[in-house]
Amino acid sequence: MMTLSDEQLLASRGPWFPSQLTAMNGWLYFEAYTPIAGYELWRSDGRSTEQVSNIKEGSESTTMHSFTPMDGWLYFAADTPDTGQELWRSNGTITERVADINPGPESSFVHCLVVMGSWLYFAADTPDAGRELWRSNGTITERVANVNPGSASSPLHCLTTMDGWLYFRAFAAGSGQELWRSNGTTTERVANINPGTDSTALHSFTPVDGWLYFAADTPDTGQELWRSNGTTTERVANIDPGTDSPPPHLLASMDGWVYFTAYTPSTGQELWRSNGTTTERVADINPGPHSSHPRSLVAMDGWLYFQAFTAETGQELWRTDGATTARMTHINPGSTSSYPRDLTPMNGWIYFTAHTPSTGQEVWRTDGSSTERITDINVGPESSHPRDLTAMNGWIYFTARTPETGHELWRTNGIVTERLTQ
């Protein structure tokens, strides 16, 4: 009779600590750990769960990040001792390094992966050009531009696609950090918001109806809401006059409006919106100068769902259609927060995690009319700490923890909740 070693027994009860859940072609890809293979690439279709690859042979873990599907392949950054961190891909059967951009054991530090057309755009480092814009279609991998000529980096960020262009923030010696774009052939600076060599702090890029909305700062107005269509770049509003404005952030698109949070001394940080012509505060949820700190903005069926705070109810789930703003439910009665997080739309429901004293943190859902708890995986007040909610094929996949099994992969369709591993 064969007796399993402790290591084999542990390996048979995995994989543990799934993360980076990414849906592609009916499979959920994720990173997970076993003692035999370390952290490697796995996948599940809800019936079978299998290890896809062992990039670093043996029990040594592979560092992976930026899972991005394109044309039936999952692209990601991964490291090996002989090539460092480079661009890889897998279709579930074949797992291969796409390119060794920085030849030898030195890493190219691939990051900011974004799909536009049939190309994957990303940032990568080489000794001759520093960190610049690259792209790959799986066969050809090439540098698109050297925005900051020479070996100095242009450290680009916020890669966002709109109307056949890739917009991003980049640095060049003559203009500082400004707004740029590329279509793969032409790479150009869109605007020099702070003329000269002074950099502009740019972030929260959000496309709405042919305009890219973002936060930007100038010496005379501080950080405010701006937009660009590639030809015209303009400040949309000066919400908090003066030079010391907290930045608008958490931008989300819905029905031709960009929703965001912004601060004024009279109302604190609240929910605002703009269509480029009209910019208005949607609601003063926590009345007076006290902030409601809206966050986790997610649109579904003409409503924007989000988390917000009031002194009476703590952090709870709210929604607005721009005209009506209301709290969905009071999950944790009193002034103690339920901390709704991981808002994920599926089939007319918003799934999310929330906390109550009686069940801990579990999975909930709302359709705008009713709000209900879906799981109590750790029966009683101990949390199962669900996270990384990901919709695929009518199921919400997520990770959760029990004392008996540790961190594992789970799923729910709102009626059935089941563990997929072990």
C-alpha positions in Angstrom: 0.0 0.0 0.0 1.4 3.4 -1.1 1.8 6.0 1.7 1.9 9.6 0.7 4.6 11.8 2.2 3.6 15.0 4.0 4.7 17.0 1.0 2.7 14.8 -1.4 -0.4 15.0 0.8 -0.1 18.8 0.9 0.3 18.9 -2.8 -2.8 16.8 -3.3 -4.8 19.4 -1.3 -4.1 22.4 -3.5 -3.7 24.7 -5.1 -3.5 27.3 -2.4 -3.6 31.1 -2.4 -5.1 31.7 -5.8 -4.8 35.2 -7.0 -5.0 37.4 -10.2 -8.2 35.7 -11.4 -8.6 36.3 -15.1 -11.3 34.9 -17.4 -10.5 33.7 -21.0 -12.3 31.4 -23.4 -14.4 29.7 -20.7 -11.4 29.1 -18.4 -10.4 31.0 -15.3 -6.7 31.5 -15.2 -4.9 32.3 -11.9 -1.7 32.1 -10.0 -1.6 29.5 -7.2 0.8 27.7 -4.9 1.6 24.0 -4.2 4.6 22.8 -2.2 5.7 20.7 -5.2 5.7 23.5 -7.8 5.6 26.8 -5.8 3.6 29.6 -7.3 2.7 28.8 -10.9 -0.1 29.3 -13.5 -3.3 27.4 -13.1 -6.8 27.3 -14.6 -10.3 26.1 -13.9 -13.5 25.8 -16.0 -15.6 25.0 -12.9 -15.4 21.3 -13.5 -11.7 20.6 -13.6 -8.8 22.6 -12.1 -5.3 22.0 -13.5 -1.8 23.4 -13.4 -1.0 25.0 -16.8 2.7 25.3 -16.5 5.8 25.1 -14.3 7.9 27.9 -15.7 10.5 27.4 -13.0 11.0 23.7 -12.7 10.9 22.2 -9.3 9.4 23.9 -6.2 10.8 27.4 -6.9 8.0 29.9 -7.5 7.6 31.9 -10.6 6.8 35.6 -10.1 3.9 36.5 -12.5 1.8 39.5 -12.9 -0.3 41.6 -15.4 -2.5 38.7 -16.8 -4.0 40.1 -20.1 -6.0 38.0 -22.6 -5.6 38.6 -26.3 -6.6 36.4 -29.3 -6.9 33.2 -27.3 -3.6 33.7 -25.4 -3.0 34.9 -21.8 -0.1 37.3 -21.8 1.8 38.1 -18.6 5.2 39.0 -17.1 7.2 36.1 -15.6 10.8 35.6 -14.5 13.3 32.9 -15.0 17.0 32.8 -13.8 18.4 32.8 -17.4 16.2 35.6 -18.9 15.0 37.7 -15.9 11.5 39.0 -16.0 10.1 39.1 -19.6 6.9 38.7 -21.6 5.3 35.3 -21.6 2.0 33.8 -22.9 -0.1 30.7 -22.6 -3.2 29.2 -24.3 -3.6 26.6 -21.7 -1.7 24.0 -23.7 1.4 25.9 -24.8 3.2 28.2 -22.4 6.1 30.1 -23.9 8.3 33.2 -23.6 7.3 35.7 -26.2 10.5 37.6 -26.3 13.8 38.2 -24.3 13.6 42.0 -24.7 16.6 42.6 -22.5 18.8 39.7 -23.5 20.5 37.6 -20.9 19.5 37.3 -17.2 18.7 41.0 -16.8 14.9 41.8 -16.7 13.0 44.1 -19.0 10.4 44.6 -16.3 7.4 44.3 -18.6 4.3 46.0 -17.2 1.2 48.1 -18.0 -0.1 45.5 -20.6 -3.0 46.8 -22.8 -4.6 45.3 -25.9 -5.3 47.6 -28.9 -6.4 45.9 -32.1 -4.2 42.8 -32.7 -1.3 44.1 -30.7 -0.4 44.0 -27.0 1.2 47.3 -25.9 3.3 47.5 -22.8 6.2 49.3 -21.1 9.7 47.6 -21.0 13.3 48.5 -20.1 16.4 48.1 -22.2 19.9 49.5 -21.4 20.0 51.5 -24.7 16.6 53.2 -24.4 15.4 52.9 -20.8 11.7 52.3 -20.1 9.8 52.9 -23.3 6.7 51.8 -25.2 6.7 48.3 -26.8 4.2 46.1 -28.5 3.9 42.4 -29.6 1.4 40.3 -31.6 3.0 37.1 -30.3 5.3 36.8 -33.4 6.7 40.3 -33.7 7.9 42.2 -30.6 9.1 45.7 -31.2 9.8 49.0 -29.5 7.2 51.5 -30.7 8.9 54.7 -29.7 11.8 56.2 -27.7 9.8 59.1 -26.2 12.8 60.3 -24.2 15.7 59.8 -26.7 18.8 58.1 -25.5 19.2 55.7 -22.6 17.1 57.7 -20.1 13.6 56.3 -19.5 10.3 58.1 -20.4 8.7 56.2 -17.5 5.2 55.8 -19.1 2.1 55.0 -17.2 -1.7 55.0 -17.5 -1.9 53.2 -20.9 -5.5 53.7 -22.1 -7.0 53.0 -25.5 -9.5 55.2 -27.3 -10.5 55.4 -31.0 -7.5 53.5 -32.3 -5.0 55.4 -30.2 -3.1 54.5 -27.1 -3.0 57.4 -24.7 -0.4 57.5 -21.9 1.6 59.7 -19.5 5.3 60.0 -20.4 8.4 62.1 -19.7 10.6 63.8 -22.2 13.6 66.1 -21.4 12.1 69.1 -23.3 8.6 69.0 -21.8 8.6 67.0 -18.6 5.8 64.6 -17.9 2.8 65.2 -20.2 0.1 63.5 -22.2 1.1 61.4 -25.2 -0.5 59.0 -27.7 0.5 56.4 -30.2 -1.3 54.3 -32.9 1.7 52.0 -33.4 3.1 54.1 -36.3 2.9 57.6 -35.0 3.8 58.5 -31.5 3.2 62.2 -30.5 2.8 64.4 -27.5 -0.9 65.5 -27.3 -0.5 68.5 -25.1 2.0 70.4 -22.9 -0.4 71.4 -20.2 2.4 72.9 -18.1 4.5 74.7 -20.8 8.3 74.3 -20.7 10.0 71.6 -18.8 7.6 71.5 -15.8 5.8 68.2 -15.5 2.1 67.7 -15.2 0.7 65.2 -12.7 -1.7 63.1 -14.9 -3.8 60.2 -13.7 -7.2 58.5 -13.8 -7.6 58.2 -17.7 -11.2 57.5 -18.6 -12.6 57.5 -22.2 -16.2 58.9 -22.7 -17.7 59.5 -26.1 -14.4 60.3 -28.0 -12.9 62.3 -25.1 -10.2 61.1 -22.7 -11.0 62.6 -19.2 -8.2 62.7 -16.6 -6.9 64.6 -13.6 -4.1 67.2 -14.2 -2.5 69.9 -12.3 -1.4 73.5 -13.2 0.2 76.1 -10.9 -2.9 78.4 -11.1 -5.7 75.8 -10.4 -4.0 72.8 -8.8 -5.4 69.4 -9.7 -8.7 69.6 -11.7 -10.7 67.7 -14.3 -9.4 67.9 -17.9 -10.1 66.2 -21.2 -8.6 65.7 -24.6 -9.8 64.2 -28.0 -6.2 64.2 -29.3 -6.6 67.6 -31.0 -8.2 69.7 -28.3 -7.0 69.5 -24.7 -8.9 71.6 -22.2 -9.7 71.9 -18.5 -13.3 70.9 -18.0 -13.9 72.6 -14.6 -12.2 74.3 -11.7 -14.2 72.7 -9.0 -12.1 73.9 -6.1 -10.8 77.3 -7.0 -7.2 78.0 -5.9 -3.9 76.1 -6.2 -4.2 73.4 -3.5 -7.0 71.2 -4.9 -7.1 67.5 -4.0 -7.3 65.6 -7.3 -10.5 64.3 -8.8 -10.2 60.5 -8.9 -12.0 57.1 -9.3 -13.4 58.2 -12.7 -16.1 55.9 -14.2 -18.1 56.2 -17.4 -21.9 55.9 -17.7 -24.4 57.2 -20.3 -22.2 59.9 -21.7 -21.1 61.2 -18.3 -17.9 60.8 -16.4 -18.5 60.2 -12.7 -15.7 61.0 -10.2 -15.1 62.1 -6.6 -14.0 65.7 -5.9 -13.4 67.9 -2.9 -14.7 71.4 -2.0 -14.4 73.0 1.4 -18.2 73.3 1.8 -19.1 69.7 1.1 -15.9 67.7 1.5 -15.2 64.8 -0.9 -18.4 63.8 -2.7 -19.6 62.3 -6.0 -19.6 64.6 -9.1 -20.1 64.1 -12.8 -19.4 65.9 -16.1 -20.3 65.5 -19.8 -17.8 68.2 -20.8 -20.3 70.9 -20.9 -22.0 70.6 -17.5 -20.1 69.7 -14.4 -22.1 69.1 -11.2 -22.1 67.6 -7.8 -24.4 64.5 -7.9 -25.1 64.5 -4.1 -23.9 65.7 -0.8 -24.2 62.2 0.9 -22.6 63.2 4.1 -24.1 66.7 4.5 -21.9 69.7 5.2 -18.1 69.9 5.0 -17.8 66.2 6.0 -16.7 63.8 3.2 -18.6 60.7 2.2 -15.5 59.3 0.4 -17.2 57.5 -2.4 -15.2 54.7 -3.9 -15.5 51.5 -5.9 -17.6 53.1 -8.7 -19.2 50.5 -11.0 -21.9 51.1 -13.6 -24.8 48.7 -14.4 -28.1 49.2 -16.2 -28.1 53.0 -16.0 -27.1 53.1 -12.3 -23.7 53.8 -10.7 -23.1 51.7 -7.6 -20.5 52.7 -5.1 -19.4 52.6 -1.5 -20.0 55.8 0.6 -19.8 56.9 4.3 -22.2 58.8 6.5 -21.8 59.3 10.3 -25.1 57.6 10.9 -24.5 54.4 8.9 -20.8 54.1 8.3 -19.6 52.8 4.9 -22.5 51.2 3.0 -23.6 50.5 -0.6 -25.2 53.4 -2.5 -26.3 54.0 -6.1 -27.2 56.9 -8.4 -28.6 57.5 -11.9 -27.5 61.1 -11.7 -30.9 62.3 -10.6 -31.6 60.0 -7.6 -29.0 59.0 -5.1 -29.9 56.5 -2.4 -28.4 54.0 0.0 -29.2 50.5 -1.2 -29.5 48.9 2.2 -28.1 49.1 5.7 -26.2 45.8 5.9 -24.6 46.5 9.2 -27.2 48.4 11.3 -26.1 51.4 13.3 -23.0 53.5 12.6 -20.6 50.5 12.1 -19.6 50.0 8.5 -20.2 46.9 6.4 -17.3 47.9 4.0 -18.8 46.8 0.7 -16.0 46.0 -1.7 -15.1 44.2 -5.0 -18.3 45.4 -6.7 -18.8 43.1 -9.8 -21.8 43.2 -12.2 -23.3 39.9 -13.5 -26.7 39.1 -15.0 -28.4 42.2 -13.5 -26.9 41.8 -10.1 -24.0 43.6 -8.4 -22.0 41.0 -6.4 -19.8 42.3 -3.6 -18.3 41.5 -0.3 -19.6 42.9 3.0 -19.1 42.5 6.7 -21.6 41.9 9.6 -20.8 40.9 13.2 -22.9 37.7 12.8 -21.3 36.3 9.7 -18.0 38.2 9.2 -17.0 39.2 5.6 -18.9 37.2 3.0 -20.3 37.5 -0.5 -23.5 39.6 -1.1 -25.5 40.8 -4.1 -28.1 43.4 -5.0 -30.2 44.1 -8.1 -31.2 47.5 -6.9 -34.5 46.3 -5.3 -33.3 43.4 -3.0 -30.0 42.9 -1.3 -29.1 39.5 0.1 -26.1 37.6 1.5 -25.1 34.7 -0.8 -22.6 32.9 1.3 -21.6 32.1 4.9 -18.6 30.0 4.1 -17.2 30.1 7.6 -20.5 29.6 9.5 -20.8 32.2 12.3 -18.9 35.4 12.9 -15.5 34.3 11.4 -14.9 35.8 8.0 -14.0 33.7 4.9 -12.4 36.9 3.5 -13.7 36.5 -0.1 -11.8 38.6 -2.7 -11.0 38.9 -6.4 -14.6 38.5 -7.5 -14.5 37.7 -11.2 -17.6 37.0 -13.5 -17.4 34.1 -16.0 -20.2 32.1 -17.7 -22.9 32.9 -15.2 -20.7 32.3 -12.1 -18.8 34.6 -9.8 -15.4 33.1 -9.0 -13.5 34.3 -6.0 -11.0 33.2 -3.3 -12.0 32.4 0.2 -10.6 30.9 3.4 -11.7 28.3 5.8 -9.7 26.9 8.8 -10.0 23.4 7.3 -8.8 24.1 3.8 -7.0 27.5 3.8 -7.2 29.9 0.9 -8.9 28.2 -2.0 -10.9 28.9 -5.2 -14.7 29.1 -4.9 -17.6 30.1 -7.1 -21.3 31.1 -6.8 -24.2 31.7 -9.2 -26.3 33.2 -6.4 -27.9 29.9 -5.6 -25.1 27.4 -5.5 -21.8 28.1 -3.8 -19.0 25.6 -4.1 -15.3 25.1 -3.6 -13.4 24.2 -6.8 -10.1 23.0 -5.4 -9.0 20.4 -2.8 
